[in-house]
Amino acid sequence: MSAATAFRAFTLAPLLLAGLSAGSGAQAAIQLSPHRATYTISLDAAKAAKRVSSAQGQIVYEMRGSACAGYSIQLRQSTDLDTEGGGRLSTALSTATWEDGEGNAYRFRVTNTVNGERPDEADGVAERRDGKLVVKATKPEVETIELAKGVLLPTQHVLEVLDAAARGDAILQAPVFDGSPDARKIYETLSVIGKPLTGSDGLEASAAKGDLAGRTRYPVVISYYEKGGAETTPDYVISFDLYDNGVSRALRLDYGDFALRGTLTSYEPLPQEACPK
């Protein structure tokens, strides 16, 4: 994978982590916290990088809503990769999504610009009908796509991971649709979930205070494979600590040739919207 190709994939990867909603059944007990978090992006020095010499950037992530009203997510990201030979790849990503609490309806809008070129855009809605997701896209093309049964929306996926973690399960496999990059792609995912942690050793200052202090978190590694692809190795691998309220820290995105880290530099709880009784 070239640095440019991996970079385009990286700029969309946070959207796959962005779905945080409350569902029915056992997942209804999971209380997710509306919040605003900022992550500083850097090159992972622990991995020998090919074709990339440095990286810098920022992710600003905001989640609002409630289990009954659904959850809306706004994500803004800017990243620069310095490549061998003195080149630079720069991106500006903006996403806006909403998912209902039952995982049956989803709206998405993604705009991704690399080096000031014409942006790649995906825009549409998805609705679950008879167990299948039906996607009505307006960008990049106007079309209707019917996806197979069993495909999870991003909020459902995160909740499934949290639910599995609470049960002590170490493995979760699931196909996921989030709308990126072309309003039709499905990723097969394999999640490996570690034992719960509560200690503060190594935590960023913003994760060691307030409502995150002492809160249970799980080390999670998720591998993403393009559904139907011939490759047996993942397109990319994302690892992070996932708190039991849906907040993430210690992001790491591995693309084989290089890896990037996202360090939580600020965290702000937002007002919780209670559901009517």
C-alpha positions as CSV (number, residue, x, y, z in Angstrom):
1,M,0.0,0.0,0.0
2,S,1.4,3.4,-0.9
3,A,1.6,6.2,1.6
4,A,-1.0,8.1,-0.3
5,T,-3.4,5.1,-0.4
6,A,-2.9,4.4,3.3
7,F,-3.3,8.1,4.1
8,R,-6.7,8.2,2.4
9,A,-7.8,5.1,4.3
10,F,-6.5,6.5,7.6
11,T,-8.5,9.7,7.2
12,L,-11.7,7.7,7.1
13,A,-10.8,5.2,9.8
14,P,-12.0,7.3,12.8
15,L,-15.5,7.2,11.4
16,L,-15.5,3.5,12.0
17,L,-14.9,4.2,15.7
18,A,-17.4,7.0,15.9
19,G,-20.7,5.2,16.3
20,L,-21.8,5.4,19.9
21,S,-25.4,4.7,20.7
22,A,-27.6,2.6,23.0
23,G,-29.5,-0.4,21.8
24,S,-32.1,-2.8,23.2
25,G,-31.7,-5.9,25.3
26,A,-28.5,-6.4,27.2
27,Q,-27.0,-3.4,25.5
28,A,-29.6,-1.0,27.0
29,A,-27.7,-1.2,30.3
30,I,-24.6,0.4,28.7
31,Q,-24.7,4.1,29.5
32,L,-22.7,6.1,26.9
33,S,-21.5,9.6,27.8
34,P,-21.9,12.5,25.4
35,H,-18.5,14.2,25.2
36,R,-16.0,16.2,23.2
37,A,-12.5,14.8,22.8
38,T,-9.4,16.0,21.1
39,Y,-6.6,13.7,19.9
40,T,-3.1,14.8,18.7
41,I,-1.9,12.6,15.8
42,S,1.8,11.6,15.5
43,L,3.9,8.9,13.8
44,D,4.3,5.8,16.0
45,A,8.0,5.7,16.8
46,A,7.8,2.1,18.0
47,K,7.2,0.9,14.4
48,A,9.7,1.2,11.6
49,A,8.0,3.3,8.9
50,K,8.3,3.0,5.2
51,R,8.0,6.0,2.9
52,V,6.8,8.2,5.8
53,S,9.2,10.3,7.9
54,S,6.8,12.2,10.2
55,A,3.1,12.8,10.9
56,Q,1.2,15.5,12.8
57,G,-2.4,16.5,13.1
58,Q,-5.5,16.6,15.2
59,I,-8.9,14.9,15.6
60,V,-11.8,16.7,17.3
61,Y,-14.7,14.3,18.1
62,E,-18.1,15.2,19.5
63,M,-20.9,12.9,20.4
64,R,-24.4,14.1,21.6
65,G,-27.8,12.6,22.1
66,S,-29.5,9.8,24.1
67,A,-30.6,6.3,23.7
68,C,-34.2,7.3,22.9
69,A,-33.4,10.2,20.6
70,G,-30.4,8.6,18.9
71,Y,-26.8,9.8,18.8
72,S,-25.2,12.4,16.6
73,I,-21.5,12.5,15.9
74,Q,-19.4,15.3,14.5
75,L,-15.7,14.6,13.6
76,R,-13.1,17.0,12.2
77,Q,-9.6,15.8,11.4
78,S,-6.6,17.4,9.8
79,T,-3.4,15.4,9.2
80,D,-0.1,16.0,7.5
81,L,2.3,13.2,6.5
82,D,5.8,14.0,5.5
83,T,7.0,11.4,3.0
84,E,10.4,10.4,1.7
85,G,11.9,12.8,-0.8
86,G,10.4,15.8,1.0
87,G,6.8,15.4,-0.1
88,R,3.8,16.1,2.0
89,L,0.3,14.6,2.1
90,S,-2.3,16.8,3.8
91,T,-5.9,15.9,4.6
92,A,-9.0,17.6,5.9
93,L,-11.8,15.3,6.9
94,S,-15.3,16.2,8.1
95,T,-18.0,13.7,9.1
96,A,-21.5,14.0,10.4
97,T,-23.6,10.9,11.4
98,W,-26.7,10.1,13.3
99,E,-27.9,6.6,14.3
100,D,-31.1,5.7,16.1
101,G,-31.0,3.8,19.4
102,E,-32.1,0.6,17.9
103,G,-29.6,0.5,15.0
104,N,-32.4,0.6,12.4
105,A,-31.8,4.1,10.9
106,Y,-28.6,5.9,10.0
107,R,-27.6,9.2,8.3
108,F,-24.1,9.9,7.1
109,R,-22.2,12.7,5.4
110,V,-18.4,12.4,4.8
111,T,-16.1,14.9,3.1
112,N,-12.4,14.1,2.7
113,T,-9.9,16.3,0.9
114,V,-6.3,15.4,0.2
115,N,-3.7,18.0,-0.8
116,G,-6.5,20.5,-1.6
117,E,-7.9,18.3,-4.4
118,R,-11.5,17.9,-5.2
119,P,-13.0,16.3,-2.1
120,D,-14.2,12.7,-2.0
121,E,-17.8,12.8,-0.6
122,A,-20.3,10.2,0.6
123,D,-23.8,11.2,1.6
124,G,-26.9,9.1,2.3
125,V,-29.3,7.4,4.6
126,A,-29.7,3.7,5.6
127,E,-32.8,1.9,6.9
128,R,-33.2,-1.6,8.1
129,R,-35.9,-3.5,6.3
130,D,-36.6,-7.1,7.1
131,G,-33.2,-7.4,8.6
132,K,-31.4,-5.9,5.6
133,L,-29.9,-2.5,5.4
134,V,-31.2,-0.5,2.4
135,V,-28.9,2.5,1.6
136,K,-30.1,5.4,-0.4
137,A,-27.1,7.4,-1.4
138,T,-26.9,10.9,-3.0
139,K,-23.1,11.0,-3.2
140,P,-20.8,9.9,-4.8
141,E,-23.7,8.7,-7.0
142,V,-27.5,8.6,-6.6
143,E,-28.3,5.0,-6.1
144,T,-30.0,2.5,-3.8
145,I,-28.0,-0.4,-2.4
146,E,-29.4,-3.4,-0.5
147,L,-26.9,-4.9,1.9
148,A,-27.0,-8.4,3.4
149,K,-28.6,-9.3,6.7
150,G,-26.5,-9.1,9.8
151,V,-24.5,-6.0,8.8
152,L,-24.0,-3.8,11.8
153,L,-24.1,0.0,11.9
154,P,-21.1,1.6,13.7
155,T,-23.1,2.3,16.9
156,Q,-24.2,-1.3,17.1
157,H,-20.6,-2.4,16.5
158,V,-19.2,-0.4,19.4
159,L,-22.0,-1.6,21.7
160,E,-21.4,-5.2,20.7
161,V,-17.8,-4.8,21.6
162,L,-18.7,-3.3,25.0
163,D,-21.3,-6.0,25.6
164,A,-18.8,-8.7,24.8
165,A,-16.2,-7.1,27.0
166,A,-18.6,-7.0,29.9
167,R,-19.3,-10.7,29.4
168,G,-15.6,-11.5,29.4
169,D,-15.6,-12.5,25.7
170,A,-12.2,-12.0,24.0
171,I,-13.3,-12.3,20.3
172,L,-16.0,-10.6,18.3
173,Q,-16.5,-10.9,14.5
174,A,-19.0,-8.7,12.7
175,P,-19.5,-7.0,9.3
176,V,-19.9,-3.2,9.6
177,F,-21.2,-0.4,7.4
178,D,-20.5,3.2,8.1
179,G,-21.0,4.9,4.8
180,S,-17.3,5.6,4.0
181,P,-15.7,5.9,1.6
182,D,-18.3,5.3,-1.2
183,A,-21.7,4.7,0.5
184,R,-21.6,1.0,-0.3
185,K,-18.5,-0.6,1.2
186,I,-18.8,-3.2,4.0
187,Y,-15.9,-4.2,6.3
188,E,-15.5,-7.5,7.9
189,T,-14.1,-6.9,11.4
190,L,-12.3,-9.0,14.0
191,S,-12.2,-7.5,17.5
192,V,-9.8,-8.8,20.2
193,I,-10.8,-7.6,23.6
194,G,-8.4,-7.5,26.6
195,K,-9.1,-7.8,30.3
196,P,-10.6,-4.8,32.1
197,L,-8.3,-2.1,33.5
198,T,-8.9,0.6,36.1
199,G,-5.4,1.8,37.0
200,S,-4.0,5.2,36.2
201,D,-0.5,4.2,35.2
202,G,0.5,5.7,31.8
203,L,-2.8,7.7,31.4
204,E,-2.9,11.1,29.9
205,A,-3.8,13.9,32.3
206,S,-7.2,14.3,30.7
207,A,-8.0,10.6,31.2
208,A,-6.9,10.5,34.8
209,K,-9.4,12.9,36.2
210,G,-13.1,13.7,36.2
211,D,-15.6,11.0,35.2
212,L,-12.8,9.0,33.5
213,A,-10.8,8.6,36.7
214,G,-10.9,5.0,37.9
215,R,-13.4,4.0,35.2
216,T,-13.2,0.6,33.7
217,R,-11.6,0.4,30.2
218,Y,-10.8,-2.4,27.9
219,P,-7.8,-2.7,25.5
220,V,-9.3,-3.4,22.0
221,V,-7.7,-4.3,18.7
222,I,-10.0,-4.3,15.6
223,S,-8.8,-5.6,12.2
224,Y,-10.7,-4.4,9.2
225,Y,-11.0,-6.4,6.0
226,E,-12.8,-5.3,2.8
227,K,-15.7,-7.7,2.5
228,G,-15.3,-9.9,-0.6
229,G,-11.7,-8.9,-1.0
230,A,-9.0,-11.4,-1.8
231,E,-6.5,-10.3,0.8
232,T,-6.0,-12.4,3.9
233,T,-4.3,-9.6,5.7
234,P,-6.4,-6.7,7.0
235,D,-6.6,-3.3,5.3
236,Y,-5.7,-1.7,8.6
237,V,-5.7,-2.4,12.3
238,I,-7.0,0.0,15.0
239,S,-6.2,-0.4,18.7
240,F,-7.4,1.7,21.5
241,D,-8.6,1.7,25.1
242,L,-12.4,1.7,25.2
243,Y,-14.0,3.0,28.4
244,D,-17.3,1.4,29.5
245,N,-19.0,4.8,28.7
246,G,-17.8,4.8,25.1
247,V,-14.9,7.2,25.4
248,S,-11.6,6.1,23.6
249,R,-8.0,6.8,24.4
250,A,-4.6,5.7,23.2
251,L,-5.5,5.3,19.5
252,R,-3.1,3.4,17.2
253,L,-3.7,2.9,13.5
254,D,-1.4,0.4,11.8
255,Y,-1.2,0.3,8.0
256,G,1.6,-2.1,7.6
257,D,4.1,0.4,6.2
258,F,3.6,2.8,9.1
259,A,1.5,3.4,12.1
260,L,-0.1,6.5,13.6
261,R,-1.0,7.3,17.2
262,G,-3.8,9.5,18.5
263,T,-3.2,10.8,22.0
264,L,-6.1,12.1,24.1
265,T,-5.1,15.7,24.9
266,S,-8.5,17.0,26.1
267,Y,-11.8,15.5,27.2
268,E,-15.0,17.4,28.1
269,P,-18.2,15.7,29.3
270,L,-21.3,17.1,27.6
271,P,-24.8,17.3,29.1
272,Q,-26.6,13.9,29.3
273,E,-30.0,13.8,27.8
274,A,-32.3,11.6,29.9
275,C,-34.9,9.5,28.2
276,P,-38.5,10.0,29.3
277,K,-39.7,7.5,31.8
